[in-house]
């Protein structure tokens, strides 16, 4: 396999704005959807005039809040629940009315419909792969129908897109291993975020969630889906409560697995707080001692970038793109994949019993974030890629 083409951070010189239209399946509370708000915050400085369209309304569209905060009003395309021909016509009309210079699609349905519509309108298009393909990825674990949709989206990318962006080297490798595209067309470009630490905000968040000032607080920050392994997190909690009587777990996020997580958490009583979706992620993290991310499959979880920006050490599984974010033993601790409750509990305990270690790893994480994962650099690299496809 050929190495991924390298994209170095270019100088942020003043350039003519480039109109890019991001098309995404929805603006629900997943990492890919919320990342568009991060891009919107720094796009103008990179010379990107960003507009956003989303295919369907799901979960109240919390991702729209971040976009509006950055001055971008997203447009609901409104397609039917199934991929009828009318869905493609709707996307075609949507893009024809906007006429951007580049279309950038995110997630399966947008990749399929957006690529086809953009090609018919002679608009250059790129797509971002936000997940690991194969293994326990959502496209394979959810059965033949989901796999077929992933294959169709891949065909559309190969036929219509100028470039395919993978959010991590692991995501790029897994995608190319399917044989769905050629190595020279698929590039790796790590995401970034624009959020900043909020020192002091955690005190109010703890009070709101019923957490004591002396409690040891660990948290998960992700959609409630099987691949995020909340079952492993709760099993690890059961191994730690006797040793750490003030330990509390905060579960932030929503998703199809909420009912299952609620049932598993019930035996812990108020030790577990199901906080749902929260827009104040940096305030939450300021009140957290350790962030857990024991995923079974993960391409490049934004939660780890947010934790690093907040100076919070992490315990995560060494799967997918996570080792490209977390420097094991420096910014956090990695456990072998697939995640195991006992191994997770051992690593969490190591951090909980050593406040100095938490502080050192949190500080190292913040430094790594500043050097590698700030949104401004991400936007500049995207602008460079857009210019190349034009």
N, C-alpha and C positions, 0 to 999 in steps of 0.2 A: 504493500500500500504506500502510495506517495505521501510525503509529509504535507500538512495543510499549508496553503499559501499564507505567508506572513503579512500582517498588516500592522505597521508601526504607527504610533500616535503622531499625526501630522500637526504642524503648527496651526494655531487657530487664527489664521489671517482673515482679514475682512474679505468676504466674497459675496457675490450676488446670491440672494436666497434661492434655494432649490425646493420647489414644491413637491413634497412627498406625502402620499396618502397611505396611511396604515389601515389595513382592513383586517378585522379580527372576528372570530366567531361570536364572541359576546364580551361584555365588560363585567363579568362575574368576578368573584374574589380570588381567582387563581393567580399564580405568579406571572404568567405571560400577559394576562389582561392588565394587571396592575402596573407592569413595567412600562406600559405606554405613557402613563402619567409621569414616570421618572424621565423618560425621553423628552416629553413635552416641556419639562422645566428647563432643559439645557439646549434644546434644539435651536432656538434663535442664535445663540452664541456660536453654534457650529455652522450657521448659514443654512439651516433647514427650516423651511416653512411647513410645519406639520399639520395635517388634517387627519381625522380619524372617522372611520365608519365601522359599525358593528352589525352583524347579520341578524342577531336575535336578542331579545330581552330575556335575561336570566338572573334570578336572585337579586333583583333590584338594581343591578348594574352598579355596584360600588366603585368599579374602576372609573366611572364617569366623574366621580368627585375629584379625583386627583387631576384629571384632565382639565376640568373647569377651573381648578385652582391655578393652573398654569395658562389660562386664557384660551384653551381649546375646547370648543363645544362639539362633542361627538354626534354623528348622525346615525340614526337607526335605519338600516336598510329595510328590514322586515321581510324575511323569507319564510316560507312554510316550514313545518317541522321536518319534512322529508325533502330530499334533493330532487324535486320535480323540475322539469324544464323551466317552469315559471321562476324558480329560484335563480337560475343563471340569467334570465332576462332581467330580473330585478337588479342584480349586481351589475349587469351591463349598463342599464340605464343610470345607475348610481355613479359609476365611473365616468360615463359619457358626460354627465352633468358637471362633474368636478374637473375633469381633464388635468390631472396632475402630471408632473414630469416623470415621476417614478411611482409605482405601486409596490408597497411592501406588505405582504400578507403574513398572518400569524394564525396557526392552528388549522386543523384539517379541512373543514368546510370552506373557510376563507382561502386557503391555499388552492383548493380545487377550483372553486368558482371565480376567485379573483384572478388566477393565472389565465384561465380560459377567456374571461372577459377582457383582461388587459391585452392579451395577444390580438383579439379581434379588433381592438381599438388602436393597435400599434403603439401601446404604451409599455416601456420597459418595466419588468417586474422582478422582484426578488422575494424570497420566502425565508423565514426563520424556523428552524427545527428546535422545538423547546423540550423534547423528551428523548429518552433512550429508546431506540427501536429494537425489539427482541427481548428475550428474557421475560421479566415481569412487567414490561411496559404496558401501558393501558391499551395500546393497539393490539397486542397479542393476548394479554390476559383476559380481555373481555370478549373473546370469541371470534368466530369467522367474520361476522358482519363488521366488527370494528377493524379487523385486519384488512378486509376488502376495501373499506373506506380509506385506510392508510395507504394501501397500494394505489388506489385511484388518485389520491392527492399527490403521491410520488410521481406518477405518470404525468400529471399536469405540470409539476415542477420541472421535470426533465424536458418536457416538450415546449414549455412556454416561458420559463423563468431564465433570466440571464445568469443569476447566481443563486445558490442555496447557502444560507448561513446556519452554521451549527453553533450553539451557545457554549459548547465545550469540546475539547478534543475527544472525550469519551462519546459524546453524541455524534460527532462526525464519524468516528470509527464504526459505531453501531449502525449508522445509516448506510455507509458504504459497504458494510458486510452483507447487507441485503441484496446488493447488486442493482439497486434501483437508480443509481446515478454514477457519474464518472468523477474520479478524484479531483480533477482540475476544476470542476464546477462548484465544489463544496468547500467552503472556507470556514475557519473557526474564528469567531469574534465574541469574546466574553462580554456579557452584559455589565452595566454599571448602574449605580443608583445615586440620586441627588440628596437623599435624606441625611440629616445631620443629627448628632447626639443631642439629647435634651436633658442635661444634668439637672437634677432636682425634680423632674416631672414624675419620677417613679413613686415619690411619697404619696401624692394624691391618687395615683393609680392603685397603689396598694390599699389605701383606705377605701376606695370605691369598690374594689373586689373582695374586701373583707380579709385582707392579708395583714398580719402584724408586722411591725417594724423589725422585729427580731426573727421573723420566719426566714428560713432558707427557701428560696423560690426558684424552681426550675420551670421551664416553659417549652411548649412546642408552638410553632408558628407556621401553619400550613393548611391547605385544604384537607378536609376529613375524607381521605380516600385510602383504600387498602394498602397502596404502595408506600404510604407515609408511615406505616407501622405503629400506629397509636396503641395497638394491642401489645406490642413489645415494650413501649414506654410504660404502660400501666403495669405490666408484669414486673418490670424493673423497679417501679415504685413500691410494689409489694415487698421487695427484698430490702428496701432502704428505710421503711418507716420506723422500725424498731431502733435502728442505729441513729436515726436523725428524727427525733420526735417532733421537731418544728418544721419538718419538710412539707412544702405545698407544691402542687403542680397546677399550672395555668395552661389550659388548652385554648389557643387562639385560632379561629378559623371556622369555616362552615363547609358543608359538602355532603355528598350522598351517604357517607358513613356515620353521620351524626348519631343516629339512633343506636347503632352498635357501640359507639364510643360511650354514649350515655349509660348503656347497660353495663359495660365493663367497668365504668368509673363509679357506679352506684355503691359498691362495697367500701369505697374509701370515704364516703360522706363528704364533709366540707374540706377534706384535704385536696380534693380536685375541684378546680373552678373551670367550668366550661364558659369561656368568655365570648364565644361566637366571633363574627367578623368585627375587627376593630380598625378604624382608620388611623388611630394614634399609635402606630406600631413603635415609634421611637420612645414614646412615653412609657409604653408597656415594657420595653426592653430596659429602660432606666431603672425599673423596679424588679428586675430579674437578676439572679446570681449566675445561672447557667442556662444556655439554650440547648435543647435536644433536637436532633434531626436524624433519627435512626432509620432512614429510608431503605426500602427494598430496591427501589429504582429512582434515580434522580439525575437529571441532566446538568442542572446548574441552579440550585435553589437560592432564590433571592433572600430568603430568611437568613442565610449565613452571611451574606453581604451586610444586611441590616444589623445583625449582631456584631459584626466586626466594626461597623461604623459607630455603634453604641459602646464599644469597648467591653462586650460580654463574651466570655469564653464559651466554646461550643464542644459538645460531644456529638459526633455524627458517625454514620457508617461510611466505610471506605468503598463507596459504590459510585458508578457513573462519574460525573464531573466534580464530585465533592472533594477529592484529593487535589484538584486544581485550585480550590479555594482555601481549604484548611491545611495549614502546615502542621502535621502531626507532632505533638509535643512542644509546639511553639505558640500557635494561636488557638489550639484546642487539642482534643484527643479523638482519634479515629478508632472505631471498632471494626472488626472484620465483617464482611458481608457474606451471607445474609445476616441481618442483625439478630443478636441473641440477648435475651433479657439479663442473663447473669453477667455477660461481658459488659453490657451497657451499665448495669448497676455498679460494677467495679470501677469503671471509669468515672461515673458520676460521683461516686463516693470519694474518689481521689481529689476531685475539685471541691466538693462540699466541705471536706475536713481541712482544707488548706486555703485560707483567704488570701495569703500572699501569692500562691500559685494562680489563683483566679485573677488577681490584679495584674500579674506579669503577663499572663496569656491574653487577657483583655486588652492590655496596652499594646502588645505585639500585633494583635488582630487589628486594632485601630490603625497602626502604622502601615500594615500590609494593605488595608483598605485604601488609605490615602495614596499609596504608591501605585495600586493596580486596578482598583475597581470603582473609581469615581465616575459619575455619569458624564462629565465633560469630555473625558478621553474616549469613552464609548461612542458618544455622539460624533466626535471628530472622525473616528475610524469609520463610522457608518457613512458620513458625508464623503469620505474618500472612496468608499466602495460604490456609492451611488454615482459618483462622477465617472468611475471606471465603466459601469454598465451603460452609461449614456454615450 
